[in-house]
Amino acid sequence: MSLSQLDCRLTSVVPSRRQLAHQQLEFYAFIHFTVNTFTDREWGDGTEEEQIFNPAKLDARQWARAAVSAGMKGMLLTCKHHDGFCLWPSKYTTHTVANSPYKNGQGDIVREVSDACREYGLKFGIYLSPWDRNYPTYGFGEPYNDYFVNQLTELLTGYGEIFSVWFDGACGEGSNGKKQVYDWERYERVIRELQPNACISVCGPDVRWCGNEAGDTRPSEWSVVPLRTKDTERIAENSQHEDDAQFRERKISAMDLDLGSRCMMKNEGEAIWYPAEVNTSIRPGWFYHESEDDKVRSLEELKRIYYGSVGGNGMFLLNIPPDRNGLIHPNDQKRLKELGDWIRQSFAVNLMDQAELSADRWLDGSDVEQVREDSYASCFRTEDGDITCTIDIRWSKMQKIGHLVLKEDICQSQRIERFLVEAEVDGKNVMAYYGSVVGYKKIIPLNHLETDHLRIRILDSRVAPTLSFIGVYEDQKAGNT
């Protein structure tokens, strides 16, 4: 296959409507909360007594307010972790909140959180661990899959619209000494039938894991990747493949640095749209531990992760663990508000409203003026075959710039391979940034740059490059004169 054929094949891969809507959320919360919160553990073993679970001051509305203060647009709740304890009164097991002291057994935390999310304008999603260390049929094949589907159905039909169903690949042995073989295809069919707009994340076809839980990101994050990447997180439960050398050779690791470059893709078969999600916790642990109250991530660290995830063609899933009272700790609340204030301030004033735009080439009907509006209704693009272009942004006076934001029209796939940003400083053109992929969004810190002329040079693209939006944001610390 020639390079041009490869590029045409890769750019025929586009996001589904559910994937597009999910990526536009950009930043959302994970809530890890279960019996582990009360045992001071990260993983429970399923033997915990329901009586230990009693978050006497639980306030899901406080959780929602904390998420909104950070600029988040959704919230995922660990409805059941590996310990098997259910935060809703499931009728298929006794290991639930209904047998705890919380609200005298009348509580339903999934209901409280889903209601709070809707009150505060957040999307609601669920985490349901397939690994259940409490239920007796775990490890026995179909009887357990039936149980799991029954619980999944309860969550998908009882709590309104779900934006995300989040599965990890954790898999252990049951009481019979065998690992449970998860019926992923069956789970997916149930989700598609009951919540067709929900994305299935990590062990699913819609959103992939970035490859670590530290908040680290790739320099170049592609959304178009090989089909076999989809199976990465399902390997853990496929114990029958552990000694299969051919299987290991075919496996792609979520930790691989390159998942979608031309070089990587040229010998691959089918490609899919599979964007990356960066999931990490605001603390060292996923569940609340009093000993970590002074270990909340710094604002600078969260900004770094935000740049790499939301600003690096990914999504940011930040865990916020409630304490034993059922409240977000004041230290976490403070940091979330600081992060949200920084986001709001950094992208408050778009200097493009005052700028003059020009480009050296474009497709008729797709001129550069289209980039002023953050929308997929129209975009700038070149003629087919024109894989480079230059866009000039000029102001009548000097501007103090904090950030440049670029967005491709991903409805037409991910195309840009290399680009350069130049600025005129003291009468000379200087390189302000050199980058590779753009994708859904690229946020470029320009570190108080003062100029009246920016130039974006797209150096290489798959087919014709597109840009749906360009934002040039005022440096809020310096202020413009």
Summary of the structure (lengths in Angstrom):
residues: 481
radius of gyration: 23.9
end to end distance: 54.7
largest distance: 75.3
contacts: 1643
relative contact order: 0.13
helix: 30%
strand: 26%
